[in-house]
């Protein structure tokens, strides 16, 4: 999700499409939150680690 968020951010910036920029920010933040929760040892969605 983190990589997808970065790709959407770059695509939105280069193509000047605001909706891609906004979706990229949201996906990036969700990916970082899931990564942080997984690295703390909390089970996220039934998984101990989220990749």
C-alpha positions as CSV (number, residue, x, y, z in Angstrom):
1,X,0.0,0.0,0.0
2,X,2.9,2.3,0.7
3,X,4.3,1.8,-2.8
4,X,0.9,2.3,-4.4
5,X,0.4,5.5,-2.4
6,X,3.8,6.9,-3.6
7,X,3.0,6.0,-7.2
8,X,-0.4,7.7,-7.0
9,X,1.2,10.8,-5.4
10,X,3.8,11.0,-8.2
11,X,1.2,10.4,-10.9
12,X,-1.2,13.0,-9.5
13,X,1.6,15.5,-9.2
14,X,3.0,15.0,-12.7
15,X,-0.4,14.8,-14.4
16,X,-1.9,17.6,-12.3
17,X,-4.9,15.4,-11.3
18,X,-6.0,16.4,-7.8
19,X,-8.0,13.2,-7.1
20,X,-5.0,11.0,-7.6
21,X,-3.0,13.2,-5.3
22,X,-5.7,12.9,-2.6
23,X,-6.1,9.2,-3.0
24,X,-2.3,8.8,-2.9
25,X,-2.1,10.6,0.4
26,X,-4.9,8.5,2.0
27,X,-3.4,5.2,0.8
28,X,0.1,6.2,1.9
29,X,-1.2,7.1,5.4
30,X,-3.2,3.8,5.7
31,X,-0.1,1.9,4.6
32,X,2.1,3.6,7.2
33,X,-0.4,3.0,10.0
34,X,-0.7,-0.7,9.1
35,X,3.1,-1.0,9.0
36,X,3.4,0.7,12.4
37,X,0.8,-1.5,14.0
38,X,2.3,-4.6,12.5
39,X,5.8,-3.7,13.6
40,X,4.6,-3.2,17.2
41,X,3.4,-6.8,17.3
42,X,-0.3,-6.1,17.1
43,X,-2.4,-8.4,14.9
44,X,-3.9,-6.4,12.0
45,X,-6.6,-8.1,10.1
46,X,-5.6,-11.5,11.5
47,X,-2.0,-11.1,10.5
48,X,0.9,-10.6,13.0
49,X,3.0,-8.8,10.3
50,X,1.7,-6.6,7.5
51,X,3.8,-6.3,4.4
